Amino acid sequence: MSLPTPHGDKLYALLENEKLPTCDRERIEQAIERYQAWRDALTHVPVGDDGVDEAVRLLNEYRLFLDIDVIFDSEEDFLYRQKGQLKLDNSVVEEFLPHLVSRVFPDVSADFAVGPQSCFAALYFTSTLRTAKGAPGAQIRTKDQDFTISKRLYLTVSFDPNSAEGVDRLEANLGYLCAECKTNLDKTMFQEACATAHDVKTAVPGAKYLLLCEWLDMTPISTSGTDIDEVLILRKAKRIGSQVRSAFATHAGRVAGRNAYVQYLLVYPFAVDVFRRFLTHVRALLEDRDPDEGDVLQRGFF
């Protein structure tokens, strides 16, 4: 079973980036070695719920190395200032989730695509009265998702059930669980996620849509009026204030604030219980089934 490597891809691409300072090249090469060791360690995590604690421990260990030793301690400012565009940090969670799900629910990763995918959002037709003698002009609109449990979907659309001509053949992934992964969650990101969640639920009413973030950067808003099932704050903390972060833009500022920043990351690591809550959403989908008449009559509701 081959799992996606969104974070590894970002690291290898960074080595090819002409803007990468020469003094940071060795730093990224060391990060790749550490990344490969981290990925290998995840494959040896015990299968089932017993492995969750160990998997999250490995995540915290690797991210602390990446955040501090690779990015924060760099003598140049490129890695820190551009980390949002380079996506070195949030891609770690994107790569971690498929490993976590595959260890806890091995059957899921065997039967479904687990990881980042472009998923089905809508079906529409471009044909008109003048062009409807040919194919219907079926088109699929898709949406990139940071994490999915999805299945490949194949559609054949035609005006004539008996003809092999004038046929549109389409394919996309159908998302049963979709999640957006953010480093910092602000109000604009939340509103965008609400729109995406609506598209996901319209396409697959039984699907789940989760919003994951490391740090909260907004006043919490109830998800009850949205199509988002839940917002999970992976570190259970708010983002460091902008007045503190602004000093980190320079090497001197990072040196001065290093101890406080490291302490903040240690006090608010990725929380095991939040990842376990994420897994309960996966488990709920697995346990969901069509209602049985006998059970319904016994309960009195469905």
ABEGO torsion letter per residue (X at the ends): XBBBBAAAAAAAAAAABAABBAAAAAAAAAAAAAAAAAAAAAAABBBEAAAAAAAAAAAAAAAAAAAAAAAAABABAAAAAAAAAAGAAAAAAAAAAAAAAAAABAAAAAABBBEBBBBBABBBBABBAAAAABBAGBBBBBBBBABBBBBBBBBBBBABAABABGBBBBBBBBBABBBBBBABBBAAAAAAAAAAAAAAAAABAABBBBBBBABBABBBBBAAABABABBBBAAGBBBBBAAAAAAAABAAAAAAAAAAAAAAAAABBBBAAAAAAAAAAAAAAAABBBBBAAAAAAAGBX
